Amino acid sequence: MNPVSLQVHLREIGVPPQRGRTSAIRQLVLQVPAPVIAKALGCHVNGHVVVPRGGQ
């Protein structure tokens, strides 16, 4: 099974994939320690946001 076929199956049974993805990310954020989330988002413990060169 690949992401496209999973998306098709979810839509066929009436589950909007975007809503499911948002709910899954929200649940993950609630379970993961804050420093891990901050690092994933590029935030540093001193409150500065780390932006890669080139602004991407």
mmCIF file as gemmi writes it, N, C-alpha and C atoms, coordinates in Angstrom:
data_model
loop_
_atom_site.group_PDB
_atom_site.id
_atom_site.type_symbol
_atom_site.label_atom_id
_atom_site.label_alt_id
_atom_site.label_comp_id
_atom_site.label_asym_id
_atom_site.label_entity_id
_atom_site.label_seq_id
_atom_site.pdbx_PDB_ins_code
_atom_site.Cartn_x
_atom_site.Cartn_y
_atom_site.Cartn_z
_atom_site.occupancy
_atom_site.B_iso_or_equiv
_atom_site.pdbx_formal_charge
_atom_site.auth_seq_id
_atom_site.auth_asym_id
_atom_site.pdbx_PDB_model_num
ATOM 1 N N . MET Axp A 1 ? 0.856 -1.17 0 1 0 ? 1 A 1
ATOM 2 C CA . MET Axp A 1 ? 0 0 0 1 0 ? 1 A 1
ATOM 3 C C . MET Axp A 1 ? 0.901 1.231 0 1 0 ? 1 A 1
ATOM 4 N N . ASN Axp A 2 ? 0.536 2.212 -0.788 1 0 ? 2 A 1
ATOM 5 C CA . ASN Axp A 2 ? 1.297 3.455 -0.833 1 0 ? 2 A 1
ATOM 6 C C . ASN Axp A 2 ? 0.394 4.616 -0.412 1 0 ? 2 A 1
ATOM 7 N N . PRO Axp A 3 ? 0.957 5.806 -0.206 1 0 ? 3 A 1
ATOM 8 C CA . PRO Axp A 3 ? 0.144 6.934 0.27 1 0 ? 3 A 1
ATOM 9 C C . PRO Axp A 3 ? -1.038 7.282 -0.629 1 0 ? 3 A 1
ATOM 10 N N . VAL Axp A 4 ? -0.857 7.167 -1.922 1 0 ? 4 A 1
ATOM 11 C CA . VAL Axp A 4 ? -1.944 7.511 -2.841 1 0 ? 4 A 1
ATOM 12 C C . VAL Axp A 4 ? -3.099 6.517 -2.709 1 0 ? 4 A 1
ATOM 13 N N . SER Axp A 5 ? -2.785 5.237 -2.683 1 0 ? 5 A 1
ATOM 14 C CA . SER Axp A 5 ? -3.861 4.252 -2.567 1 0 ? 5 A 1
ATOM 15 C C . SER Axp A 5 ? -4.541 4.345 -1.205 1 0 ? 5 A 1
ATOM 16 N N . LEU Axp A 6 ? -3.785 4.66 -0.175 1 0 ? 6 A 1
ATOM 17 C CA . LEU Axp A 6 ? -4.38 4.844 1.157 1 0 ? 6 A 1
ATOM 18 C C . LEU Axp A 6 ? -5.335 6.035 1.144 1 0 ? 6 A 1
ATOM 19 N N . GLN Axp A 7 ? -4.926 7.11 0.491 1 0 ? 7 A 1
ATOM 20 C CA . GLN Axp A 7 ? -5.777 8.292 0.386 1 0 ? 7 A 1
ATOM 21 C C . GLN Axp A 7 ? -7.076 7.959 -0.341 1 0 ? 7 A 1
ATOM 22 N N . VAL Axp A 8 ? -6.978 7.189 -1.41 1 0 ? 8 A 1
ATOM 23 C CA . VAL Axp A 8 ? -8.166 6.793 -2.169 1 0 ? 8 A 1
ATOM 24 C C . VAL Axp A 8 ? -9.102 5.973 -1.29 1 0 ? 8 A 1
ATOM 25 N N . HIS Axp A 9 ? -8.553 5.008 -0.575 1 0 ? 9 A 1
ATOM 26 C CA . HIS Axp A 9 ? -9.385 4.157 0.297 1 0 ? 9 A 1
ATOM 27 C C . HIS Axp A 9 ? -10.043 4.969 1.408 1 0 ? 9 A 1
ATOM 28 N N . LEU Axp A 10 ? -9.313 5.892 2.003 1 0 ? 10 A 1
ATOM 29 C CA . LEU Axp A 10 ? -9.89 6.733 3.056 1 0 ? 10 A 1
ATOM 30 C C . LEU Axp A 10 ? -11.045 7.559 2.511 1 0 ? 10 A 1
ATOM 31 N N . ARG Axp A 11 ? -10.856 8.141 1.342 1 0 ? 11 A 1
ATOM 32 C CA . ARG Axp A 11 ? -11.938 8.943 0.742 1 0 ? 11 A 1
ATOM 33 C C . ARG Axp A 11 ? -13.155 8.077 0.418 1 0 ? 11 A 1
ATOM 34 N N . GLU Axp A 12 ? -12.913 6.847 -0.036 1 0 ? 12 A 1
ATOM 35 C CA . GLU Axp A 12 ? -14.024 5.951 -0.384 1 0 ? 12 A 1
ATOM 36 C C . GLU Axp A 12 ? -14.896 5.636 0.824 1 0 ? 12 A 1
ATOM 37 N N . ILE Axp A 13 ? -14.292 5.555 2.005 1 0 ? 13 A 1
ATOM 38 C CA . ILE Axp A 13 ? -15.086 5.259 3.203 1 0 ? 13 A 1
ATOM 39 C C . ILE Axp A 13 ? -15.517 6.517 3.953 1 0 ? 13 A 1
ATOM 40 N N . GLY Axp A 14 ? -15.225 7.689 3.348 1 0 ? 14 A 1
ATOM 41 C CA . GLY Axp A 14 ? -15.717 8.939 3.919 1 0 ? 14 A 1
ATOM 42 C C . GLY Axp A 14 ? -14.816 9.603 4.935 1 0 ? 14 A 1
ATOM 43 N N . VAL Axp A 15 ? -13.547 9.239 4.973 1 0 ? 15 A 1
ATOM 44 C CA . VAL Axp A 15 ? -12.601 9.858 5.902 1 0 ? 15 A 1
ATOM 45 C C . VAL Axp A 15 ? -11.725 10.832 5.122 1 0 ? 15 A 1
ATOM 46 N N . PRO Axp A 16 ? -11.854 12.146 5.4 1 0 ? 16 A 1
ATOM 47 C CA . PRO Axp A 16 ? -10.997 13.093 4.694 1 0 ? 16 A 1
ATOM 48 C C . PRO Axp A 16 ? -9.554 12.979 5.187 1 0 ? 16 A 1
ATOM 49 N N . PRO Axp A 17 ? -8.605 12.658 4.307 1 0 ? 17 A 1
ATOM 50 C CA . PRO Axp A 17 ? -7.224 12.412 4.727 1 0 ? 17 A 1
ATOM 51 C C . PRO Axp A 17 ? -6.569 13.602 5.432 1 0 ? 17 A 1
ATOM 52 N N . GLN Axp A 18 ? -6.86 14.822 5.008 1 0 ? 18 A 1
ATOM 53 C CA . GLN Axp A 18 ? -6.233 15.99 5.632 1 0 ? 18 A 1
ATOM 54 C C . GLN Axp A 18 ? -6.621 16.082 7.099 1 0 ? 18 A 1
ATOM 55 N N . ARG Axp A 19 ? -7.873 15.852 7.408 1 0 ? 19 A 1
ATOM 56 C CA . ARG Axp A 19 ? -8.343 15.918 8.79 1 0 ? 19 A 1
ATOM 57 C C . ARG Axp A 19 ? -7.648 14.851 9.633 1 0 ? 19 A 1
ATOM 58 N N . GLY Axp A 20 ? -7.49 13.655 9.07 1 0 ? 20 A 1
ATOM 59 C CA . GLY Axp A 20 ? -6.806 12.582 9.789 1 0 ? 20 A 1
ATOM 60 C C . GLY Axp A 20 ? -5.346 12.906 10.025 1 0 ? 20 A 1
ATOM 61 N N . ARG Axp A 21 ? -4.705 13.511 9.048 1 0 ? 21 A 1
ATOM 62 C CA . ARG Axp A 21 ? -3.299 13.884 9.175 1 0 ? 21 A 1
ATOM 63 C C . ARG Axp A 21 ? -3.139 14.954 10.249 1 0 ? 21 A 1
ATOM 64 N N . THR Axp A 22 ? -4.027 15.938 10.252 1 0 ? 22 A 1
ATOM 65 C CA . THR Axp A 22 ? -3.966 17.001 11.258 1 0 ? 22 A 1
ATOM 66 C C . THR Axp A 22 ? -4.161 16.431 12.656 1 0 ? 22 A 1
ATOM 67 N N . SER Axp A 23 ? -5.105 15.533 12.802 1 0 ? 23 A 1
ATOM 68 C CA . SER Axp A 23 ? -5.352 14.911 14.107 1 0 ? 23 A 1
ATOM 69 C C . SER Axp A 23 ? -4.154 14.09 14.566 1 0 ? 23 A 1
ATOM 70 N N . ALA Axp A 24 ? -3.527 13.384 13.637 1 0 ? 24 A 1
ATOM 71 C CA . ALA Axp A 24 ? -2.36 12.57 13.993 1 0 ? 24 A 1
ATOM 72 C C . ALA Axp A 24 ? -1.196 13.449 14.435 1 0 ? 24 A 1
ATOM 73 N N . ILE Axp A 25 ? -0.973 14.555 13.732 1 0 ? 25 A 1
ATOM 74 C CA . ILE Axp A 25 ? 0.114 15.463 14.121 1 0 ? 25 A 1
ATOM 75 C C . ILE Axp A 25 ? -0.185 16.087 15.477 1 0 ? 25 A 1
ATOM 76 N N . ARG Axp A 26 ? -1.415 16.509 15.699 1 0 ? 26 A 1
ATOM 77 C CA . ARG Axp A 26 ? -1.796 17.091 16.989 1 0 ? 26 A 1
ATOM 78 C C . ARG Axp A 26 ? -1.561 16.093 18.123 1 0 ? 26 A 1
ATOM 79 N N . GLN Axp A 27 ? -1.947 14.843 17.924 1 0 ? 27 A 1
ATOM 80 C CA . GLN Axp A 27 ? -1.751 13.827 18.959 1 0 ? 27 A 1
ATOM 81 C C . GLN Axp A 27 ? -0.272 13.585 19.214 1 0 ? 27 A 1
ATOM 82 N N . LEU Axp A 28 ? 0.534 13.563 18.168 1 0 ? 28 A 1
ATOM 83 C CA . LEU Axp A 28 ? 1.973 13.379 18.319 1 0 ? 28 A 1
ATOM 84 C C . LEU Axp A 28 ? 2.578 14.525 19.128 1 0 ? 28 A 1
ATOM 85 N N . VAL Axp A 29 ? 2.17 15.756 18.818 1 0 ? 29 A 1
ATOM 86 C CA . VAL Axp A 29 ? 2.688 16.915 19.538 1 0 ? 29 A 1
ATOM 87 C C . VAL Axp A 29 ? 2.339 16.834 21.034 1 0 ? 29 A 1
ATOM 88 N N . LEU Axp A 30 ? 1.182 16.307 21.336 1 0 ? 30 A 1
ATOM 89 C CA . LEU Axp A 30 ? 0.783 16.191 22.737 1 0 ? 30 A 1
ATOM 90 C C . LEU Axp A 30 ? 1.592 15.126 23.484 1 0 ? 30 A 1
ATOM 91 N N . GLN Axp A 31 ? 2.118 14.145 22.773 1 0 ? 31 A 1
ATOM 92 C CA . GLN Axp A 31 ? 2.835 13.048 23.405 1 0 ? 31 A 1
ATOM 93 C C . GLN Axp A 31 ? 4.343 13.255 23.485 1 0 ? 31 A 1
ATOM 94 N N . VAL Axp A 32 ? 4.879 14.068 22.603 1 0 ? 32 A 1
ATOM 95 C CA . VAL Axp A 32 ? 6.33 14.245 22.511 1 0 ? 32 A 1
ATOM 96 C C . VAL Axp A 32 ? 6.768 15.377 23.442 1 0 ? 32 A 1
ATOM 97 N N . PRO Axp A 33 ? 7.909 15.234 24.116 1 0 ? 33 A 1
ATOM 98 C CA . PRO Axp A 33 ? 8.391 16.304 24.992 1 0 ? 33 A 1
ATOM 99 C C . PRO Axp A 33 ? 8.612 17.613 24.222 1 0 ? 33 A 1
ATOM 100 N N . ALA Axp A 34 ? 8.352 18.739 24.888 1 0 ? 34 A 1
ATOM 101 C CA . ALA Axp A 34 ? 8.454 20.061 24.265 1 0 ? 34 A 1
ATOM 102 C C . ALA Axp A 34 ? 9.812 20.316 23.602 1 0 ? 34 A 1
ATOM 103 N N . PRO Axp A 35 ? 10.943 19.934 24.227 1 0 ? 35 A 1
ATOM 104 C CA . PRO Axp A 35 ? 12.223 20.193 23.561 1 0 ? 35 A 1
ATOM 105 C C . PRO Axp A 35 ? 12.369 19.481 22.214 1 0 ? 35 A 1
ATOM 106 N N . VAL Axp A 36 ? 11.775 18.317 22.082 1 0 ? 36 A 1
ATOM 107 C CA . VAL Axp A 36 ? 11.841 17.575 20.823 1 0 ? 36 A 1
ATOM 108 C C . VAL Axp A 36 ? 11.045 18.311 19.748 1 0 ? 36 A 1
ATOM 109 N N . ILE Axp A 37 ? 9.861 18.794 20.108 1 0 ? 37 A 1
ATOM 110 C CA . ILE Axp A 37 ? 9.039 19.55 19.17 1 0 ? 37 A 1
ATOM 111 C C . ILE Axp A 37 ? 9.748 20.843 18.775 1 0 ? 37 A 1
ATOM 112 N N . ALA Axp A 38 ? 10.335 21.53 19.765 1 0 ? 38 A 1
ATOM 113 C CA . ALA Axp A 38 ? 11.049 22.783 19.488 1 0 ? 38 A 1
ATOM 114 C C . ALA Axp A 38 ? 12.194 22.552 18.511 1 0 ? 38 A 1
ATOM 115 N N . LYS Axp A 39 ? 12.94 21.489 18.714 1 0 ? 39 A 1
ATOM 116 C CA . LYS Axp A 39 ? 14.056 21.191 17.81 1 0 ? 39 A 1
ATOM 117 C C . LYS Axp A 39 ? 13.542 20.884 16.406 1 0 ? 39 A 1
ATOM 118 N N . ALA Axp A 40 ? 12.457 20.13 16.317 1 0 ? 40 A 1
ATOM 119 C CA . ALA Axp A 40 ? 11.894 19.79 15.014 1 0 ? 40 A 1
ATOM 120 C C . ALA Axp A 40 ? 11.407 21.029 14.269 1 0 ? 40 A 1
ATOM 121 N N . LEU Axp A 41 ? 10.956 22.044 15.024 1 0 ? 41 A 1
ATOM 122 C CA . LEU Axp A 41 ? 10.465 23.271 14.412 1 0 ? 41 A 1
ATOM 123 C C . LEU Axp A 41 ? 11.561 24.304 14.206 1 0 ? 41 A 1
ATOM 124 N N . GLY Axp A 42 ? 12.773 23.98 14.664 1 0 ? 42 A 1
ATOM 125 C CA . GLY Axp A 42 ? 13.886 24.895 14.482 1 0 ? 42 A 1
ATOM 126 C C . GLY Axp A 42 ? 14.006 25.941 15.567 1 0 ? 42 A 1
ATOM 127 N N . CYS Axp A 43 ? 13.336 25.715 16.694 1 0 ? 43 A 1
ATOM 128 C CA . CYS Axp A 43 ? 13.411 26.663 17.802 1 0 ? 43 A 1
ATOM 129 C C . CYS Axp A 43 ? 14.542 26.257 18.735 1 0 ? 43 A 1
ATOM 130 N N . HIS Axp A 44 ? 15.183 27.249 19.326 1 0 ? 44 A 1
ATOM 131 C CA . HIS Axp A 44 ? 16.265 26.995 20.274 1 0 ? 44 A 1
ATOM 132 C C . HIS Axp A 44 ? 15.752 27.3 21.669 1 0 ? 44 A 1
ATOM 133 N N . VAL Axp A 45 ? 16.367 26.71 22.693 1 0 ? 45 A 1
ATOM 134 C CA . VAL Axp A 45 ? 15.912 26.901 24.066 1 0 ? 45 A 1
ATOM 135 C C . VAL Axp A 45 ? 15.961 28.359 24.504 1 0 ? 45 A 1
ATOM 136 N N . ASN Axp A 46 ? 16.771 29.204 23.861 1 0 ? 46 A 1
ATOM 137 C CA . ASN Axp A 46 ? 16.831 30.61 24.243 1 0 ? 46 A 1
ATOM 138 C C . ASN Axp A 46 ? 15.746 31.436 23.552 1 0 ? 46 A 1
ATOM 139 N N . GLY Axp A 47 ? 14.882 30.788 22.809 1 0 ? 47 A 1
ATOM 140 C CA . GLY Axp A 47 ? 13.76 31.46 22.195 1 0 ? 47 A 1
ATOM 141 C C . GLY Axp A 47 ? 13.987 31.923 20.769 1 0 ? 47 A 1
ATOM 142 N N . HIS Axp A 48 ? 15.169 31.769 20.247 1 0 ? 48 A 1
ATOM 143 C CA . HIS Axp A 48 ? 15.435 32.171 18.877 1 0 ? 48 A 1
ATOM 144 C C . HIS Axp A 48 ? 15.041 31.062 17.909 1 0 ? 48 A 1
ATOM 145 N N . VAL Axp A 49 ? 14.612 31.466 16.752 1 0 ? 49 A 1
ATOM 146 C CA . VAL Axp A 49 ? 14.268 30.502 15.71 1 0 ? 49 A 1
ATOM 147 C C . VAL Axp A 49 ? 15.484 30.349 14.806 1 0 ? 49 A 1
ATOM 148 N N . VAL Axp A 50 ? 15.857 29.127 14.546 1 0 ? 50 A 1
ATOM 149 C CA . VAL Axp A 50 ? 16.987 28.83 13.68 1 0 ? 50 A 1
ATOM 150 C C . VAL Axp A 50 ? 16.459 28.669 12.26 1 0 ? 50 A 1
ATOM 151 N N . VAL Axp A 51 ? 16.911 29.523 11.354 1 0 ? 51 A 1
ATOM 152 C CA . VAL Axp A 51 ? 16.473 29.479 9.962 1 0 ? 51 A 1
ATOM 153 C C . VAL Axp A 51 ? 17.668 29.085 9.105 1 0 ? 51 A 1
ATOM 154 N N . PRO Axp A 52 ? 17.55 28.013 8.338 1 0 ? 52 A 1
ATOM 155 C CA . PRO Axp A 52 ? 18.657 27.606 7.469 1 0 ? 52 A 1
ATOM 156 C C . PRO Axp A 52 ? 18.987 28.706 6.462 1 0 ? 52 A 1
ATOM 157 N N . ARG Axp A 53 ? 20.234 28.743 6.024 1 0 ? 53 A 1
ATOM 158 C CA . ARG Axp A 53 ? 20.624 29.73 5.016 1 0 ? 53 A 1
ATOM 159 C C . ARG Axp A 53 ? 19.773 29.566 3.776 1 0 ? 53 A 1
ATOM 160 N N . GLY Axp A 54 ? 19.422 30.676 3.197 1 0 ? 54 A 1
ATOM 161 C CA . GLY Axp A 54 ? 18.544 30.646 2.037 1 0 ? 54 A 1
ATOM 162 C C . GLY Axp A 54 ? 17.085 30.81 2.417 1 0 ? 54 A 1
ATOM 163 N N . GLY Axp A 55 ? 16.798 30.848 3.725 1 0 ? 55 A 1
ATOM 164 C CA . GLY Axp A 55 ? 15.446 31.079 4.2 1 0 ? 55 A 1
ATOM 165 C C . GLY Axp A 55 ? 14.482 29.943 3.975 1 0 ? 55 A 1
ATOM 166 N N . GLN Axp A 56 ? 14.972 28.747 3.802 1 0 ? 56 A 1
ATOM 167 C CA . GLN Axp A 56 ? 14.078 27.621 3.547 1 0 ? 56 A 1
ATOM 168 C C . GLN Axp A 56 ? 13.899 26.775 4.76 1 0 ? 56 A 1
